[in-house]
Amino acid sequence: MISNIEKIQQAMPAFGCGAMLVTAPANRLFATGFESSDGALLITAGDAWFFTDSRYIEDAGASVRDARVGLVANAGDYYEQIRTILEGNGITALGFEDAAVSYTGYLNWKEKLGVELIAAQKLIDDLRMIKSPHDLEKLIKAQRISEKSFEEIIPLISTNITEKELAAELVYRLVKNGADDKTFDPIIVSGAKSSMPHGVPGDNKITKGFLTIDYGARLDGWCSDTTRTLCIGAPDEEMKRIYDTVLEAQEAGISAARAGVNASDVDGAARTVIENAGYGEYFGHGFGHGLGLEVHEPPRAAKTSKEVLAAGMVISAEPGIYLPGRFGVRIEDVLFITDEGCENITKLAKELIIL
């Protein structure tokens, strides 16, 4: 099977670069299979080098795939060793991750390496958007850990526990059930706070009304992302109507998702349901986002999205309705795009849980 470094090598000529410099942690992980907080990967047409410092050198030597491993003593070593390779191979145009490198970093690389830097973020993004069967297996495993953990915290939910305490219990169970870490700090907000899509868990005890739980597990670098909205106490008719509307919108978007369809049309299918119910102004974000080695990555499924979905892409499905100061509802699954439609890899039930 062709390696990810070989995929990058095959894509480089289309971007007009003789080599590719990879520095973003998720992109390094994608290319080498090795995760670290420090490192730089240089890929030429026929070879690859992974440079890192003494903290990671032993592990990198045993774990990095398809690249030579070199030790650097300080930041200057990166520039010196990479420049030596570029000069030795006669490379004058170097691709770099323009969305990940700061302007200061760009100026430093340009000055120290003495080559033309070519914006090639899209090269990496395009490759990462298409998940292999092995990638999908990892995503599903992370998702199952998330689901098991969610089911374990349900008995803990009451008006006697704070939002922060419930968040801590959830993170504990993610790790206990096999995750390396949480994907992001859980969003656990109740009552009127549920109207804030990215609200922060507080010291307040969970209140009656809707309870939004948005969280994820990270496993071997791969991320899950799940949201469920529960209700503490019996919901009134408007609450039930809004929950059902969000669920209908999500199912409409899922039905529209397949290879060859514009990502914006998937968003539109869900958005139309919410607009027809009279809540269009209360759905402010997009239908979904890409998911993989980062919890938010291309493609986006939103009104302004330009991408066309392709088989192998993974996106979230998370429409919502948020009434400021009152309550909000969001339901989120994860979809694997196929030529025939999509596979929903989230298996949690979506009927409203009333506690």
N, C-alpha and C positions, 0 to 999 in steps of 0.2 A: 504494500500500500504506500502511496506517495506520502512523504512527510510534509508537515506544514512549512518547514524551511524550503523544501523543494517547490511547494506551491508559490511561496514568495519569490523564489528565483525565477519561476516561469512567468510571473506577472510583471517583473521589473522592466523588461524591455518596453512594454506599453506605456510606461511612465517616463521613459527616457533616462533612466538612471542605471549606472553600472554597478551600484551597490545600494543596500538599504540599511539604515541605522535604526535600530529598534531599542527604545529606552523606557517606554511606558510599561509598568509592571504587568498588566493584563496581556499586553501584546508579547512581552517576553515569555510569559507563561504559555501563551498560545503557540509560539514558535518552538520552544525548547522543552516544554513539559516541566519546567523548573520554576518554583515560586520564590522570590526574594524581594527585599525592599531596596536592594542596590544591584546594579548591573547594567551592561550595555551589550547588545548583540549586533554584530556587523555581518551582513550577508552579501557575498559577491556572487557572481554568476556560477562559480564552481566550488565555493567553500563557505564556511561560516565560523565565526569566533565569538565566544561568550566570555566577557570580561567581568570580574567581580572582585570584591575585597576579601580580606582574610576571614571575615565572619562566615562567608558562604563557600569558600573555595573548596573545602573538602567535600561538602555535600554536592556542590555543583559538579565536581569531577565525577561523582558516582551517578548523578541523576540527569544531567543535561543530555538531550538527545540531538544527534546530527550536527554538533558543533564542537570545535576545539575549545578548551577552557583555559583562560589565562588569568593570572593574578595581577591586580593593580594595587599599588600602595597608597595612592592619593588621586585626587581628581585630575591632576596633570597627567598621570599615567594613562588615563583613558584617551586623552587627546593624542599623546605621543604614540601609543601602540596602534591606534586606529589610523592615524596619519601615515605611519610606516607601511601599513598594509595597503592603504589606498595608493600611495606613491609606488609601491612595488608592483601593483597591478595596473598602473597607468589609469586609474579611475579619477575622473574630473567632475563627475556629476553624481551626487549622493542623495538618495531619497530619505526623507525624514517624516516623522509624525507631526504634521503641522498643527493638529488639534491638541496635542499632548505636550509639546515643547513650548516653554515660555519664550517671550521675546528676548529676554536676557540670555536664556539658554541657546536660542537660535544664533544670536550675535557671537556668543562664545564658540560654538561649534564652527561657525563660518570663519571666524578669525583663526582659530587653532588648526583647523583642518586644511584651509586653503583651497576648498573645492566649492563648486556650485551646489547649493542645497535646493532640492526639488521637493515641493509639497507632495507627499505620497500617503497621507492618512487614508485616503480612499482605497489604496491597495490593500492595506490591512483590514479595513472595515469590510470590504467586499468579501474577503476570504472568511472572516470571522462570522459573518452573517449566516453562512451555510454550515449547519451542524452535521457532523458525521454520525453514523450509528453509535459509535463509542461516546461521542459528546452527548447524544440524546440519552443514552443509558445513564450517564452521570447526572444529567438534569433530572431524570425521573427518580433516581435514588435520593437526591437532595429533596425533591418534592415529597417523597414518601416519609422522610424524616420529619418534614414540616407538618404533614398531616397527622402523624402519630402524636407529635408534640401538642398540636392544637387540641386533639381529642382528650389528651391528658389534663389540660388546664380547664376544661369545661366544668368539672365538679368544683373547682376552686372559685369560680366566678360568683360573686355576691356583692351586696352593698356594704359588706364589712371589710373588703379588701381595696387598697388604693390602686389607681392605674399603674403607678410605678412598681408596686409589689407584683401585680399580675404580669407586667413586662419582664420583671426579673425571673419570675417562675417560668415564663415561656422560654427565655434564653437558656436557663438552666436545663430545661428538658430538651431543647434542640441539641445541646452539646452532649447530654447524657444519652440521647438516642443515636449519636454517631456523627453529628455535624462537627466540622472543624471550628465553626464560629457562626454567629448570626450574619446574615447578609447585610443588614443595616439595623439601626436602633428601631425596635418595634414601635409602630404607631398604635397606641391603645388609648382611645378617647371615648368618653361616655356622655350621655345626655346631650346638652346643648353643644358641648365641645365636638361632638361627632360631625358637626357641620364644617369642621376644618379638615380638609383632605390630608394635610400633613401635620396635624396637631401633635403636640408633645405630651406624653404621659405625665401626669402631675401627682402631687401628694394628696390630692382630693380622692375621697372614696368613690367608687363606681356608683353612678346615680341611675335612677330608673330612666327608661327610654332606650334608644339605640346605643349599642356598644360596637365600635369599629375596631377590628384587630387586623392590622396589616404588618406582615413580618416575612422573614425568609431564613433559610438555612444555607450555609456555605459548606461545600464538600469538594475537596481536591480542586479548589478554585472555582467550581461551578455554583451558580446561584439559583435558589428558588425564590418565588415571590407569590404570596397568597394574601387575599383579603376576604374576610367574612364579616358581615354585620349581623349582630345578634340583638335581641330585645330583652331588657330587664323589666319584667312586668308585661301586662297585656298591651299590645299596640292599638292605637285608635284606627279608625277607618282611613284617615289620610296617610298615616304611617304605613299601613298595609298596602295602600294603593301605590305609594312611592316605591316601596320595596319591590312590588310586583312589576312596576314599570322598569326599574333598573334591571331586574332579572330578564324581562322580555327584551330589553335593549341589548343586554349581553348576548343572549341567544341569537338575536338578529345579526350581530356582528360576527359571531362564531359561524353562523350559516353562510355568511358572505366571504369568509376567509378561505382563500385557496390560491394556488400558484397561478400567476398571470393576472391577478386582480390588483388594481391600484390600492395601496394601503389607505389612501384617503377615502376610498369607497367603502372599505370595511368600517371606518369611523362613521361615515355617513349613514350606513345601515342602522347602526346603533343610535346615532344622534337623532335620526328621523323619528324613532319611537319615542324618545324623550321629548322632542319638540311637539309631536302630535298630542302628547299627554299634557302639554302646557307648562313644561318645566325646562325648556331649552336654555333659558338664561342661567339656570342653576347647574349646568354641566359645563364647567370651565376648562377641563383638561382634555387630552385626547383619549381615544379608546384604548390605546396600549402602546407598549414600547418593546424593543428587542431585549432579549435576556440571554445570558450565557456566562462568560467569565466576568462580566460586570452586570449589576442589577439593572442598569439603564445603558443600553447600547443600540446601535442601528439594527433594524429599521424602526421608524416610528409609524404608528397608525393614528394619524391625527388629520384635522381638516386641511392642513397645509403640507402634508407629506407628499413627497415626489416619488418615493420608491414604489416599484412594482414587486409584489410578493413573489417569492420563488420557493420551490420545494427545498426543504431543509432549513428554512428560516424558523425562528422561534419568537413569538410575541405574546405579551400579556393581553388579557381581555378584561378591562376594568372600568366600565362606565360607572358614573355616579351622579347622584343628585344631592345638592347641599343647600339647605335653606338656612341662611345666616342667622345665628343666634337661637336656632330651634333644634335642628337635627340634620343628619346626613346619612346617606346609604351608599356603599360601594361594595361590589362583588367582583373578585378577581380570580381568574383562572389563567393557565399558561397553555398556549397552543403551538403545536408543531405543524408547520404548513406542508401539505402534500399536493400532488397534482390533482387529486380527487376532491380535496377539501382541506380538512385539518384534523389532527388528533389532539383531543383535549387531555393533557397529561395530568390534570388536577382531578382527583377522585373524591374530594370532600363533597358531601351533600350541600345543596344550595337552598333547600327549604329553610324558611326563617326559623331559627332556633329561639324559642321563648323560654326564659328562665324565671 
